[in-house]
Amino acid sequence: MSKSNVNQLFTTIKSKNEKFVIKVGKPTNLKFNIFLNFNPHAYPHFIDAIENLSYLMLERVSDYDGESGGLAIKLEKKDVLSEFIEEITEILYRNVENIEPINTTHKGTKNNENKESNIN
């Protein structure tokens, strides 16, 4: 029995500073998975930008270990994969590389020490 093409790598995309890496799996029936070496939940604008692409459906966003994650994507048409690769490169730059991540772990309520200002 031969190994399925589902887990084979299609392409790798790196941010300009090479800190962030996206590995795109080979599409099967217009569906493919993406492995991220960063937690997608720490970059909600990244997820929003992908969801806003009109030619695909974001089926799942996963956080594997708090430091990496993945996306399951379904394309609406088969001829848009190269467009997606170009756009996700720009999305990575705009919404991950140049953005500070948000803290995705809940650490409880912080005691707010803000002082009230007295306005007369």
C-alpha positions as CSV (number, residue, x, y, z in Angstrom):
1,M,0.0,0.0,0.0
2,S,1.4,3.4,-1.0
3,K,1.6,6.3,1.3
4,S,-1.1,9.0,0.7
5,N,-0.1,12.4,-0.8
6,V,-2.2,14.2,1.9
7,N,0.8,14.6,4.3
8,Q,3.3,15.6,1.6
9,L,4.6,19.2,1.6
10,F,3.6,21.4,-1.2
11,T,5.6,24.6,-0.4
12,T,7.2,26.4,2.5
13,I,6.8,30.2,3.1
14,K,9.0,32.2,5.4
15,S,8.6,35.7,6.7
16,K,11.2,38.3,5.6
17,N,13.1,37.9,8.9
18,E,12.7,34.0,8.6
19,K,11.4,33.8,12.1
20,F,7.9,32.6,11.0
21,V,7.4,29.6,8.8
22,I,4.3,28.3,7.1
23,K,4.4,24.8,5.6
24,V,1.6,24.2,3.1
25,G,0.5,20.6,2.5
26,K,-0.2,19.2,-0.9
27,P,-3.9,19.9,-1.8
28,T,-6.3,16.9,-2.1
29,N,-9.8,17.6,-3.4
30,L,-9.3,21.4,-2.9
31,K,-8.5,20.8,0.8
32,F,-5.1,21.2,2.4
33,N,-3.5,21.7,5.8
34,I,-1.0,24.4,6.8
35,F,1.5,24.0,9.7
36,L,2.6,27.2,11.4
37,N,5.6,27.5,13.6
38,F,3.6,30.1,15.6
39,N,0.3,30.0,17.5
40,P,-2.4,31.4,15.1
41,H,-4.5,32.4,18.1
42,A,-1.8,34.8,19.1
43,Y,-2.3,36.7,15.8
44,P,-6.1,37.1,15.3
45,H,-5.6,39.6,12.4
46,F,-3.7,36.8,10.6
47,I,-6.7,34.5,11.0
48,D,-9.2,37.3,10.0
49,A,-7.2,38.1,6.9
50,I,-7.3,34.5,5.7
51,E,-11.0,34.2,6.5
52,N,-11.6,37.3,4.4
53,L,-10.2,35.7,1.2
54,S,-13.2,35.2,-0.9
55,Y,-12.0,32.1,-2.7
56,L,-11.5,29.8,0.3
57,M,-13.1,28.6,3.5
58,L,-11.1,28.3,6.7
59,E,-12.4,25.0,8.2
60,R,-10.3,24.8,11.3
61,V,-7.7,26.8,13.3
62,S,-5.6,24.7,15.7
63,D,-3.2,25.5,18.5
64,Y,-0.9,22.4,18.9
65,D,1.2,23.4,21.9
66,G,0.8,27.1,22.5
67,E,3.8,27.8,20.2
68,S,2.7,26.3,16.9
69,G,-0.5,25.6,15.2
70,G,-2.3,24.8,12.0
71,L,-5.1,25.6,9.6
72,A,-7.4,23.4,7.6
73,I,-8.4,25.2,4.3
74,K,-10.8,24.4,1.5
75,L,-10.5,26.3,-1.8
76,E,-13.6,27.2,-3.6
77,K,-11.9,26.7,-7.0
78,K,-8.8,24.7,-8.0
79,D,-7.2,27.5,-10.0
80,V,-6.6,29.9,-7.0
81,L,-3.8,28.0,-5.2
82,S,-1.0,30.1,-6.6
83,E,-3.0,33.3,-5.7
84,F,-3.4,32.0,-2.2
85,I,0.4,31.3,-1.9
86,E,1.1,34.9,-2.9
87,E,-1.5,36.4,-0.6
88,I,-0.6,34.4,2.5
89,T,3.0,35.6,2.1
90,E,1.8,39.2,2.3
91,I,-0.6,38.3,5.1
92,L,2.2,36.7,7.1
93,Y,4.3,39.9,6.7
94,R,1.5,42.3,7.6
95,N,-0.3,40.3,10.3
96,V,2.4,38.3,12.0
97,E,6.0,39.5,11.4
98,N,5.3,43.1,12.2
99,I,2.8,42.6,15.0
100,E,3.3,41.8,18.7
101,P,1.5,38.5,19.6
102,I,-1.4,38.6,22.1
103,N,-1.2,36.4,25.1
104,T,-3.4,33.4,24.5
105,T,-3.1,31.8,27.9
106,H,-5.5,32.9,30.7
107,K,-3.6,33.9,33.8
108,G,-6.4,35.1,35.9
109,T,-7.6,38.6,36.8
110,K,-4.9,41.1,37.3
111,N,-5.3,43.4,40.3
112,N,-5.9,46.8,38.6
113,E,-3.9,49.5,40.4
114,N,-5.1,52.4,38.3
115,K,-5.7,55.5,40.3
116,E,-8.8,57.6,39.7
117,S,-8.1,61.1,38.4
118,N,-9.8,64.0,40.1
119,I,-11.2,66.4,37.5
120,N,-12.7,69.6,38.9
